[in-house]
Amino acid sequence: MEGVGREIRLVARPQGFPGEDLFEVTETPIPAPAEGQVLIRNAYFSVDPYMRPRMNDVRSYVAPFTLGEAMTGGAVGRVAVSRNSRYGEGEWVLHQLGWREWALSDGATLRRLDPSAAPISTALGVLGMPGFTAWYGLFVLGEPKEGDTVFVSGAAGAVGSAAGQMARIAGCRVIGSAGSAEKLEWLRELGFDDAFDYNEQRPYTALAELAPNGIDIYFDNVGGDHLEAAIGALGNHGRIVACGSISRYNDPASSPGPISPRSPSEYRMASRLTTKDTTDTKGCPLW
């Protein structure tokens, strides 16, 4: 196939908040698949919070992005040319080859999608990694019980919105935080019992008002003052699902810990809190 395709590359490491100058859009020849390969025309790619730490050259649970190469991550596309007997032309697939118009694959890591089952874009959302993260974090790690009060930070995001809806289905009372009036309205449309704007009200004050009897589960996507407030609001045997800490991702250096009189370790000892991390999926056969 003749022509050129575009891809987005990371060309420098960020210092604080990322700027457009860290990226470049590059044109490359559309690759020709060899025997056993498929050529995919991408329709959607995902921009996820975990990508921000990957822009730094530091050790993490996922390898950092390589400078000068296309950003990798979830994408959905259609097989345009196939020289692989397992995939036919026209099939929709999910892959991790990232931010490019055309992707070449040997098929080993592709996941076939059924466009009649759901919109294909949901493979990057509620029916993909964010939805699985919400389910795994809430039910496997958080272990909700009917009547529990669940606080979800970053509740308007892909993971948070799914976790909140799942908690409501499980019979829990759900409180969410988000950063605008429009997002709060959407959370209420999703069935959240209460929500607050963290730009207008501090999490500590909001939780004292909305959950005067405390919370049972904190699904943490934010860290920072949200985590500190949640630790103070958790009751005995409360559970923290450590999913993300997006409020800290742009910090150039490690920030101080909680400023409350009692440290998180003291709260955990006093209330027997449990903290579990969504990146630890050992023993889970479903992903």
N, C-alpha and C positions, 0 to 999 in steps of 0.2 A: 504494500500500500504506500503510495507516494504522499508526500506532504510533510508538514512539521506539526509538532504538538508542543504545548506549553507545560512547564512544571515550575513549582515554587520551591526555591532553595533557601536554606539558612546560610548566610555568609559571614555572620559575626555573632558573638555571644552577648547577651544583654547585660547591662548594668542597671538594675532596677526595672522600671516599666519598659517593655519592649517597644521599639519604634519601627516604622516601616523600613528604615534604612538597614535593618537586620536581614531583610529578605530581598531576593531578586527573582523576577520572572524570566525564565530562560526558554528559548525555543530549541527544540531538538528534533532530529528526523524521527518520523514514526517508525518504530522498529518492526522488522519482519520476523514473525515467529518461525523458529526452527522446528524440526520434528519433535513432537511431544509438548510443544508450547502452545499457548493461546495468547491472542492480542485482545485486550479489553479496552473498550471506550468508556471511561468513567462518566457517571452522571452525578454522583454525590461524593463528597468526602467530608470527614468529620473534624471539627476543631474542639478538642477536649481539654479540660483543665490540667490533666496530667502531662500535657505536652509542654507546659511552661517550665517545669523543672528539667525536662529533657533538653531544653535549650541551653542549660548550664553544663559545663564539663565537669560534672561531679558524679560520684557513685550513687546509684539509686536502684530501685527494684526493676527499672527499665533502663536500657542503655541510652546514653545521651545521643542527640542527633549529631551527625557528622557534617561539619562545615563543607559547603560546596556541593552537597548532594540534596536531592529532593526530600522534603519532609515526609517521613513515613507516618502511617496511621490508617485508621479505618476508612474504607472507600467502597462504594457500590458502583458496579458498571456492568456493561453488557458485552458478551463475547462477540467481537467483530470478525475475527479470523481464528479458526481452530485447526491445529495440527495435533490435537490430543483427542484420543478416542473417547475419553470420559466426559468431554464437554462439547456441546454442539453450538454452532453459531446462533446467536440470538438469545442464549440463556443469560439470566441475570446471576451475578455472583458477588459475594462479599470477600474483600481481601484487605491486606495491611500494607499495600504498596503506595498508598498515600496521595500526596497533593500533586497530581499530574493528570493530564487529559487522557493519555494512553499508557497502559501498563502491560508489561510482558510477564507471563507466569508459566511455570511448568505444571501448574494445577495442584501441586502438593498441598498448599495451604488455602486453597479456595473453598468457599462454602456456597453451595448452590442455593438460590432463593426462589421462592414460588410467588410470583406477582399476583396470583389469584387469591392468596391467603391474606395478604395485607400489603399496603403500599411499600414499595421496595425501600424507601427511605427509612422505614421503621427498623431496618436491620442495623442502623447506626444509632438507634434510640431505644425505645421501650422493648423492642424485640432483639436487641443486640447487647453489646457490652454494658451500656448504662442501665438497662433494665435488669440484666443479670446481677450487676453490682448491687442494685437496690434490693432485689429479692434475696440474694445471698447475705448481704449485710443485715437486713431486717430480720429474716426468719432463721437463718443458720446462726448468726452471731448475736443478734438482739433478742431472739426468742420471745416475741411479744405474746402477751396473754390478753384475752378479752377484758376491756376496762382499763388497760394501761394507758398512761398519758405519754405520748411520743412527741418529742421536739425535733424538728428537722431544720437545720440551717441550710442556706442556699437552696431553699425549697422550690424556687422557680426554675432551677436547672434540670437537666435531663435525668440525673440520678435522684435528686431531691424530690422532684414532682412525682416520680414513680414510687419512691419509698413512701411518701405521704399517702398516696392513693392506696397502696397495698396495706398500710397500717389501718386505714379506715375500713377496708374490706375485712380486716382481721378483727374488727370490733374495738379498735383503740380510739381514744381521743387524740387528735393531731393538731399540733401548733407548728406553724412555719414562719421562717423569716425570709424577707426578700428586700430588694433595694428600691422599690418604686410603688406608687399607688396602683399603677396598671398591673404590676405583678401580683400585688395583694388581691386585687379583684379576680385575677385569673385563678389564684390559689383557692379562693372561696368557691369559684365555679367548679373546681376539681373536687370539692368536698371537704377541704380543710376546715376544722372547727373554728380555729382562730389563726390570725397571722399578724405580724407587725413589720413595720419598715425600720430597719436598723439605722437608716440615715436620720430618722425622726425620733427614735426611742432606743435607749441603750438596752442590750439584751437582758442585763441583770434586772432592770426596772420592768421590762416587758414580761419576763417570766414570773416575777413576783406578783404581777397583776393578773396574768392569764392562767397561771398555775400556782395558786397560793398554797396548795397541798403538795406541791412538788411534781417532779416528772419521774417516769420509770425508765425511759430509753431516750438517749440523745444520739441522733444520727448526724454525725459531724462532717460537714463538707467545707467548713470555713476555718475552724481553729480560732486563735486569738481571743477576743473578748467574748465571743459566742461560747467557746469551750469553757472559759473561766466561769461564765454565768451558769452554764449547764451543770458543771461540777457542783456548784453551790446549791442548785435546785434539785439534784438527784436525791431520791430517797434511799433507804436501806436496800441493798442488793440491786441498785440501779446499774444499767448497762450503757456503755459508751461504744458506739460503732464508729471507729476511726476510718472514715472514707477519704477525706481530703482536708487540706488546710490552705484554701486558696487565698485567704487574707494575708498569708505570709509568703506567697510564691515570688513576689517581686522584691522582697526585702534583700538588700545587698549583703546583709550579715544576719546572724542569728539574733532574734529578739529576746529580751528578758522574759521570764516566766510570769505567771499570774501575780497581780499586785495586791490581791486580797490578803487579809491577815493569815489565812490558812492556805497552805500549799496544796496542789493536787494530791500529793502523796498522803497528806494528813486527812484530806477529805476521803480518799479511798480507804484508809485504815478505819476512819470513824464510821463510814457508811457501807463498807464492804462492797465498793464499786468494782465492776468488771469492765475492762477495756479490751476490745478486740479489733483487729485490723482487717479491712476488706481485701488487702493484697495477699493475705495468707489463705489460700484456697486448698491447702494440703488435705487430702482425703476426700475432696469433693469431686465426684466422677462426672459432673454434669456440664463441665466447660472444657 
